[in-house]
Amino acid sequence: MTIHNKERYRFSEAPIWNIQREYYEQEGLKAWNNDQVPQYITCNPMIAAAYAEMIFGFLQDRANKEDSSEPVLIVELGAGAGRFAFHVLHELCQLIDYAGITLPSFRYIMTDLAMNNVLAWKGHPALQAFIAKGILDFARFDAVHDTVLNLIVSDTTISKGDLKQPVVIVANYFFDSIPQELLYVSEGKIYEADVFIEYPKRKDSLKPSELLDQISLHYKHRRAPEYEQETYPYRDVIAIYQEQLEDSHILFPVAGLTCLERLNQLSQEGFLLITADKGDHLLENWKFAEPPELILHGSFSLTANYHAIQQVMEQNGALALFPPHHYKNINIGCIINMDTPMDYFQTRLAYRRFIERFGPDEFFSLKEWVDLNLDSMELQQILSFWRLGGYDAEFFTQSSKQISSLLLDANDEEKQDIFRGIQLMWSSYYVMEQRYGIALEAGLLLFEMEMYGDSKRFLEISIDEDQENIVSTVYYCLAICCFELELEEDALNYLRMFLKHEPDHEEALALLQRFEQE
C-alpha cells in the first residue's frame, strides 16, 4: 500500500466522508440487508414505542400551551430502511386513539441523503395508510448543507421561520456518521488532528464498502489557536476541554451542531431533539481518548460527542436529559430547546419512564442474553420477552423453532397468547429488502396448534410473497387445512401441487386416492 495523496486533510474534509455518501447512494435500502449497516437496535418496536411515548407526551405539553392551530413537524434525519418511522407512527396513532384527548395534529417527515431511499419509502406498501391520512411525508435532506425541507408528497417547501410549532427532531445513528472535526488537547492547547489516507492499489475499481475496508488512516497534529479565541462560537465547550482533558482526541460535532441550528431556524418556537447513538455525554469518557478508528459496517461510524452537544444546548437555555447511569450499547438523549423547558413535564415524564428507568439500551442487553439462551427458555419466558419487545417480527423468527418444540406441553391459554402475539406482530410488520418469511413461520406454527383457518391465511400469504422459493411442505399443510375446513376442492388442488414436488410422498398419495374415490 502507498499513500496516493501527500496533501493533509482536515478530518471533517477527508475523502472518507464522500466515500460514505457514495455507499448510501449506491446501496439504497439494501444497505440494511442482513444488518450490514446495523438497524435492529434502533428499529425494533420497543425503541419505537419509547419514542412514540415521548412524542405523545410532547403533543400533550403543546396542547397545554393552548397552541394547536398548526401540526407539529417530526423530522427524522437519516431514516434508513424506514422501519423505525413505521413503528413510531403505528404506536403513536394507537396512543392518540386510546387516549381520546384533543392534541395538536402532527406530520412525520422521513429524510435521507439518498433520493433513491426517499422514493422507495414513498412506494412502500406499509406506509401508504399514513400517507393517505396526511401524517407522513418525505424529503431528501443533506444534513451538512441544506437549509430548507422540500416535501415530496405535499409538494411544499418549509423555510426559515415557517413553523409556528416547535419541530421534533429524531436523530438515530446520525451524529456518528456525518463529518466531525478531530481535535487534540495537550498542555492546555488545542490542536487539529489532520489525517493522511493510505489507499490500496486499484482503488478506483473498488466499491465504497471495499475501499473503506482497505484504507488506513494516519494522523498528525497541527496547532489550531482559532478554537481558543473568544470569537469561536463553541469557545465555552473548548475551554472545558482545555481545563479538564490532557492527551485526548476529541471528535467535535460542528456539522451536527450547525445542522441542528438550521433546523431550529425553521421554527419560531425551537425544537425537541430525541437522539440515540453510540455517543458519550460524560466528560470522563473523553479523557486520554486515542485517535478514532473507523467502525466498519458497509459504511462506517465513529463516536458521537453528546457531551459537546449537551454543553452547547444547555448554554443556550435548553434542558438536556441523558441517563444518569453508563450506557452499554446505545445512549439515548432528549434535549428540550424551547422557552421554559421545565414546562414540558409530560415529555420529561415519558423520558423518565421509557428511557431512564428501563429503556432500549437495557432491552438490547437482555436480548443479547436471550439470543444465547433461547434454546433453554420456557414458553412463558419467550412470550414475556416477545411481549416486552412489542411483538417484534425478528424475535419471532428467532424463537419460532423453540416455540414449536414447546407446543406439546402448552395449555390452551398459552396457545391463545401465541395466536394473539402473531396477530399483533402481523399488524405492525414492516417488510424490508431483507425478508424474514414471517407469514410462513406464523402459518406453520398455527398449523401445529390446529388453528387451520388462520394457518391457511398466513400460508397463502407466504406463497403470494415469494413465488420463486415456495417450500413444498406448505402445499401439504394447506391441503390439510382445507380438508379440516371442508374446502375439499381447494384441498385437492393443493395436494396435487404438493405431489408435483414430491410425487412419492405416500401419505399425500393415499389422501389423494381416498378423496378422488369418494
NUDRENMAR-552812 format. One line per field, with one value per residue (C-alpha): x, y, z. Coordinates in steps of 0.02 Angstrom, whole numbers. Layout:
N
c1	(X; ...) .
c2	(Y; ...) .
c3	(Z; ...) .
//
This chain:
518
c1	(0; 60; 0; -77; -102; 26; -96; -151; -339; -438; -530; -702; -647; -563; -619; -690; -848; -876; -848; -979; -1104; -1069; -1101; -1276; -1321; -1268; -1339; -1505; -1615; -1507; -1377; -1478; -1491; -1427; -1379; -1236; -1274; -1343; -1529; -1609; -1553; -1634; -1776; -1863; -2041; -1979; -1870; -2003; -2133; -2018; -2000; -2187; -2219; -2102; -2182; -2355; -2300; -2237; -2403; -2490; -2371; -2406; -2594; -2568; -2489; -2656; -2569; -2637; -2679; -2536; -2469; -2310; -2175; -2074; -1916; -1816; -1638; -1565; -1722; -1630; -1735; -1893; -1938; -1915; -2030; -2163; -2160; -2163; -2313; -2403; -2380; -2412; -2577; -2630; -2585; -2683; -2835; -2828; -2812; -2958; -2896; -2877; -2698; -2611; -2601; -2432; -2340; -2192; -2056; -1935; -1773; -1614; -1468; -1504; -1652; -1671; -1717; -1844; -1931; -1928; -2015; -2146; -2191; -2180; -2346; -2336; -2325; -2471; -2603; -2502; -2476; -2663; -2700; -2586; -2472; -2320; -2212; -2034; -1887; -1711; -1606; -1418; -1379; -1217; -1284; -1474; -1572; -1749; -1860; -1936; -2080; -2117; -2300; -2372; -2255; -2218; -2058; -2027; -1907; -1838; -1972; -2116; -2163; -2263; -2247; -2079; -2001; -1967; -1800; -1765; -1582; -1534; -1360; -1345; -1214; -1088; -1100; -1084; -922; -841; -689; -548; -461; -317; -290; -118; -49; -199; -179; -293; -230; -318; -278; -261; -270; -173; -264; -170; -259; -246; -190; -327; -436; -542; -606; -669; -845; -861; -879; -724; -625; -671; -619; -446; -392; -295; -284; -131; -143; -31; -66; -71; -91; -264; -272; -433; -529; -460; -516; -665; -749; -760; -945; -913; -774; -850; -850; -672; -621; -688; -580; -427; -451; -502; -426; -247; -175; -353; -427; -598; -723; -808; -981; -978; -1079; -1206; -1225; -1245; -1373; -1474; -1462; -1526; -1673; -1702; -1721; -1867; -1973; -2017; -2028; -1869; -1853; -1860; -1717; -1729; -1570; -1490; -1311; -1151; -1105; -1036; -1112; -995; -831; -737; -760; -660; -508; -349; -451; -348; -368; -528; -537; -674; -806; -850; -1020; -1029; -1016; -926; -967; -872; -923; -1047; -993; -1152; -1052; -1019; -1199; -1266; -1149; -1192; -1379; -1379; -1280; -1421; -1550; -1604; -1637; -1536; -1591; -1469; -1468; -1382; -1302; -1175; -1244; -1186; -1242; -1339; -1357; -1523; -1542; -1688; -1650; -1790; -1729; -1875; -1925; -1963; -1914; -1968; -2147; -2137; -2170; -2261; -2109; -1993; -2100; -2102; -1912; -1902; -2021; -1965; -1780; -1705; -1795; -1786; -1757; -1695; -1515; -1567; -1684; -1546; -1430; -1566; -1593; -1409; -1428; -1591; -1511; -1381; -1504; -1659; -1645; -1661; -1805; -1980; -2136; -2188; -2014; -2017; -2192; -2143; -1991; -2087; -2218; -2084; -2011; -2178; -2208; -2057; -2055; -1868; -1877; -2022; -1916; -1778; -1893; -2022; -1922; -1911; -2096; -2137; -2036; -2134; -2309; -2337; -2345; -2428; -2601; -2745; -2710; -2531; -2585; -2710; -2570; -2460; -2603; -2634; -2449; -2446; -2595; -2514; -2347; -2428; -2524; -2359; -2245; -2134; -2065; -1884; -1772; -1712; -1867; -1889; -2028; -2141; -2302; -2228; -2165; -2332; -2432; -2333; -2345; -2533; -2545; -2460; -2587; -2728; -2789; -2821; -2916; -2783; -2644; -2718; -2723; -2540; -2477; -2567; -2490; -2318; -2347; -2401; -2249; -2118; -2173; -1995; -1949; -2104; -2070; -2164; -2223; -2330; -2442; -2465; -2509; -2630; -2712; -2739; -2805; -2930; -2987; -3014; -3111; -3214; -3145; -3117; -3089; -2954; -2880; -2865; -2784; -2653; -2624; -2590; -2470; -2378; -2363; -2285; -2140; -2141; -2225; -2177; -2249; -2353; -2471; -2513; -2543; -2657; -2752; -2774; -2834; -2957; -3041; -3040; -3134; -3271) .
c2	(0; 175; 348; 416; 594; 686; 826; 839; 842; 917; 769; 840; 868; 699; 592; 461; 565; 566; 378; 364; 464; 358; 199; 251; 323; 162; 36; 120; 18; -136; -58; -129; -307; -438; -298; -245; -74; -112; -72; -184; -88; 74; 0; -127; -96; -70; 83; 149; 137; 234; 374; 372; 394; 546; 622; 587; 675; 821; 837; 842; 978; 1079; 1057; 1130; 1281; 1307; 1313; 1178; 1276; 1201; 1024; 979; 928; 773; 765; 604; 627; 479; 372; 222; 70; 158; 25; 141; 275; 146; 77; 252; 303; 139; 160; 349; 331; 195; 304; 451; 343; 259; 421; 504; 679; 833; 855; 956; 865; 808; 764; 645; 686; 547; 616; 545; 599; 466; 510; 325; 290; 432; 365; 187; 243; 337; 175; 58; -33; -20; 171; 204; 218; 353; 448; 440; 511; 658; 620; 560; 649; 633; 743; 724; 818; 845; 872; 962; 1092; 1104; 1244; 1200; 1046; 1009; 891; 762; 714; 885; 974; 1111; 1192; 1230; 1375; 1483; 1540; 1448; 1340; 1408; 1246; 1180; 1049; 875; 809; 622; 577; 394; 337; 509; 612; 468; 459; 639; 741; 789; 891; 798; 897; 853; 930; 937; 1051; 1166; 1194; 1143; 1055; 987; 806; 806; 644; 558; 418; 264; 183; 8; -19; -10; 88; 155; -21; -50; -24; 106; -30; -120; 41; 88; -85; -71; 108; 157; 325; 416; 570; 720; 864; 1046; 1193; 1269; 1428; 1482; 1363; 1458; 1630; 1715; 1734; 1545; 1500; 1349; 1429; 1385; 1199; 1206; 1291; 1141; 1025; 1136; 1139; 959; 849; 801; 700; 673; 664; 744; 716; 885; 891; 1057; 987; 911; 1072; 1180; 1056; 1075; 1263; 1261; 1153; 1264; 1414; 1330; 1357; 1510; 1403; 1297; 1108; 944; 827; 641; 551; 380; 336; 262; 428; 491; 634; 608; 705; 563; 454; 576; 577; 510; 460; 385; 439; 365; 207; 184; 62; -29; -99; -74; 111; 173; 263; 347; 402; 543; 683; 705; 798; 942; 943; 944; 1085; 1195; 1167; 1198; 1359; 1415; 1380; 1205; 1059; 903; 734; 588; 430; 452; 280; 220; 153; -12; -16; 141; 309; 399; 584; 706; 892; 1019; 1176; 1293; 1432; 1366; 1185; 1129; 1162; 1007; 890; 756; 744; 734; 603; 496; 504; 451; 305; 239; 281; 317; 185; 45; 82; 19; 1; -115; -208; -239; -304; -427; -478; -520; -640; -710; -742; -852; -944; -960; -1149; -1168; -1045; -1100; -1042; -913; -836; -823; -749; -623; -563; -557; -450; -337; -310; -259; -425; -398; -497; -529; -607; -715; -788; -824; -906; -996; -1158; -1159; -1114; -1260; -1380; -1325; -1337; -1516; -1459; -1291; -1260; -1176; -1007; -1008; -1056; -913; -794; -856; -827; -652; -613; -667; -555; -404; -439; -450; -288; -196; -292; -188; -281; -239; -283; -425; -533; -645; -764; -707; -767; -941; -958; -898; -1012; -1168; -1130; -1103; -1266; -1357; -1279; -1343; -1165; -1212; -1060; -938; -1056; -1061; -871; -850; -994; -923; -753; -835; -910; -742; -656; -770; -871; -922; -1001; -1095; -1236; -1388; -1433; -1276; -1356; -1510; -1407; -1304; -1463; -1523; -1352; -1354; -1533; -1481; -1328; -1437; -1348; -1510; -1438; -1320; -1462; -1573; -1433; -1404; -1590; -1605; -1457; -1543; -1706; -1615; -1576; -1740; -1873; -2019; -1949; -2098; -2005; -1875; -2010; -2107; -1949; -1901; -2076; -2079; -1917; -1949; -2112; -2026) .
c3	(0; -37; 8; -151; -92; 13; 49; 229; 258; 396; 468; 426; 245; 216; 67; 185; 201; 12; 8; 145; 41; -113; -14; 40; -129; -219; -96; -58; 58; 27; 143; 289; 222; 345; 465; 351; 423; 597; 611; 742; 896; 835; 731; 841; 907; 1085; 1048; 929; 1067; 1185; 1057; 1023; 1210; 1216; 1061; 1134; 1295; 1192; 1100; 1269; 1327; 1170; 1199; 1373; 1289; 1201; 1035; 922; 766; 664; 650; 741; 619; 667; 561; 561; 500; 406; 414; 340; 298; 360; 488; 638; 567; 529; 707; 784; 679; 716; 904; 908; 815; 937; 1088; 1020; 980; 1150; 1248; 1161; 1203; 1095; 1038; 903; 738; 676; 518; 514; 386; 340; 268; 195; 89; -43; -155; -200; -19; -16; -171; -103; 58; -42; -131; 19; 49; 239; 232; 115; 251; 341; 178; 144; 316; 280; 427; 329; 203; 137; 92; 29; 156; 157; 341; 302; 181; 164; 245; 189; 180; 11; 47; -88; -58; -16; -139; -14; 49; 231; 253; 391; 514; 429; 578; 723; 820; 882; 769; 839; 775; 779; 751; 773; 721; 641; 732; 723; 534; 474; 465; 629; 674; 761; 897; 1011; 1183; 1260; 1398; 1385; 1198; 1056; 900; 748; 710; 521; 425; 286; 196; 138; -9; -82; -261; -394; -275; -418; -455; -277; -212; -72; 61; -4; -10; 168; 224; 146; 180; 335; 422; 489; 597; 628; 748; 698; 817; 799; 905; 817; 932; 1083; 1026; 1107; 939; 912; 931; 1042; 1143; 1313; 1273; 1207; 1370; 1468; 1364; 1389; 1576; 1610; 1474; 1435; 1291; 1224; 1049; 1036; 896; 890; 806; 714; 568; 688; 788; 633; 564; 725; 711; 530; 581; 732; 615; 527; 684; 785; 943; 948; 943; 1037; 995; 1028; 982; 1000; 960; 1023; 1098; 1263; 1362; 1510; 1501; 1586; 1433; 1326; 1442; 1360; 1206; 1066; 883; 812; 710; 581; 642; 482; 435; 247; 284; 440; 601; 742; 917; 937; 1054; 1156; 1287; 1167; 1104; 1282; 1336; 1187; 1206; 1394; 1371; 1256; 1391; 1337; 1454; 1410; 1476; 1472; 1579; 1748; 1726; 1599; 1437; 1362; 1181; 1141; 1228; 1212; 1245; 1245; 1227; 1251; 1164; 1196; 1313; 1489; 1451; 1625; 1571; 1460; 1604; 1503; 1388; 1537; 1623; 1465; 1457; 1640; 1617; 1448; 1438; 1608; 1713; 1585; 1403; 1236; 1296; 1438; 1321; 1196; 1333; 1384; 1203; 1183; 1330; 1262; 1092; 1176; 1288; 1181; 1167; 1356; 1381; 1427; 1336; 1465; 1463; 1274; 1273; 1409; 1313; 1149; 1235; 1312; 1138; 1063; 973; 863; 700; 702; 875; 816; 677; 802; 928; 820; 818; 1008; 1024; 910; 1018; 1172; 1097; 1154; 1335; 1302; 1376; 1284; 1366; 1305; 1130; 1130; 1184; 1042; 920; 989; 976; 795; 756; 841; 758; 587; 613; 636; 518; 404; 254; 215; 68; 179; 201; 353; 297; 440; 358; 328; 507; 576; 463; 510; 696; 685; 588; 731; 850; 738; 703; 523; 463; 519; 465; 290; 282; 328; 221; 69; 105; 110; -63; -134; -58; -132; -282; -325; -159; -103; 19; -45; 131; 127; -6; 102; 256; 152; 89; 268; 320; 178; 219; 400; 343; 223; 70; -25; -199; -133; -32; -187; -286; -151; -136; -323; -314; -173; -268; -416; -299; -202; -312; -199; -37; 25; 142; 10; -122; -5; 39; -143; -189; -45; -94; -281; -250; -149) .
//
